[in-house]
Amino acid sequence: MKQSNLSRLMDYAGRRRVLLCLSWALSALSALVALVPFWYIWRIIHAVLDAAPRFETAAHLTAYGWLAVLFAALSFLIYFAALMCSHMAAFRVASNLRKELVRHIAKLPLGAAETFGSGKLRKIINESSAATETYLAHQLPDKAGAIATPCGLLLLLVVFDWRLGLLSLVPVVLGFVFMMAMTGARLAQKMKEYQDALDNMANEAVEYVRGVPVVKTFGQTVFSFKRFKGAIDNYEKWVIAYTKDLRLPMMFYTTAINGVFAALIAGAFWFTSGGVTAAFLTNLLFYIIITPVIALTLTKIMFMGENGIIVGDALSRIDGILALAPLSETKTPVSPRDNSVELEHIKFLAYLHRGYGFFEKVP
């Protein structure tokens, strides 16, 4: 059974895998605590509207305000602790990956580096391991928070006014549909093509820099480096085509998740056809304030899926190096007696230069 990417990364974390689990729990707790200030904001709005038009009689406004600040600060501190735990484990994973790659490369035949290209090999060692660090240190804690946030939001959206709550979820469903059109197996293939284009460009860039002395020595022109320019042009064409391909889905997604306000206002006109009450106005203001959290959560989920694909591609490239067979080691190694060097049964042939590039063997 094939081991999942997350399970493999947890193995590289060693004893620090506990910190990863702790970071997910703390991030989820931080996301739930971050919703508490919205509750106190609703309490403030409710108290002000109940006291209208004698607003000076509104009670507990200062207490509600400070409690909202307190829970917002508490959420930040919990999230900071979550990132501290995740970073400590993520740095260990990236370090262990690089060490294993370098140890394995040291055991490979000398020609193995040429098959990959020095630029591509360097990119795999540095950037592929760095991709796992970003995924573990930021994306996974944010994913835990993004899962916890909708759970708390669903409770808040339904407990006040279920009609406005359901109405605010309609754009969310549409946004999720458009988001799925941009992710999945199609995005995985596109991400592989993107990384291939970057690898080719990195290889050609290294060869270009190495070839500069040759260009200066023999007076060659830069047109001798057509492969480097071709790699840049290929990357440019791919990026532009991919951007145009995602233009419409991204536009519909952005419109949907930011269209919650329009849906709420349209629903407010419909629900208040018989008159506006203070309770309904309070709930409407609360939904208008809290719905941006929905858009932020969906955007986080979208980027999490993309980064998961990036990590999968990075691990597959790392496996491409680790799959190379190292040089075989003899079972009976022989140690030299000392550091001396002896030449035996060696013949030297002398040649006399005759000019014009011709040599003649001297008897």
Buried (B, 14 or more C-beta within 10 A) or exposed (E): EEEEBBEBBBEBBEEBBEBBBBBBBBBBBBBBBBBBBBBBBBBBBBBBBEBEEEEEEBEEBEEBBEBBEEBBEBBEEBBEBBBBBBBBBBBBBBEBBBEBBEEBBEEBEEEBBEEBBBBBBBBBBEBBBBBBBBBBBBBBBBBBBBBBBBEBBEEBBBEBBEBBBEBBBBBBEBBBEBBEBBBEEEBBEBBBEBBBBBBBBBBBBBBBEEBEEEBEEEEEEEEEBEEBEEBBEBBEEBEEEBEEEBEEBBEBBBBBBBBBBEBBEEBBEEBEEEEEEEEBBBBBBBBBEBBEBBBEBBBBBBBBBBBBBBBBBBBEBBEEBEEBEBEEEEEEEEEEEEEEEEEEEEEEEEEEEEEEEEEEEEE
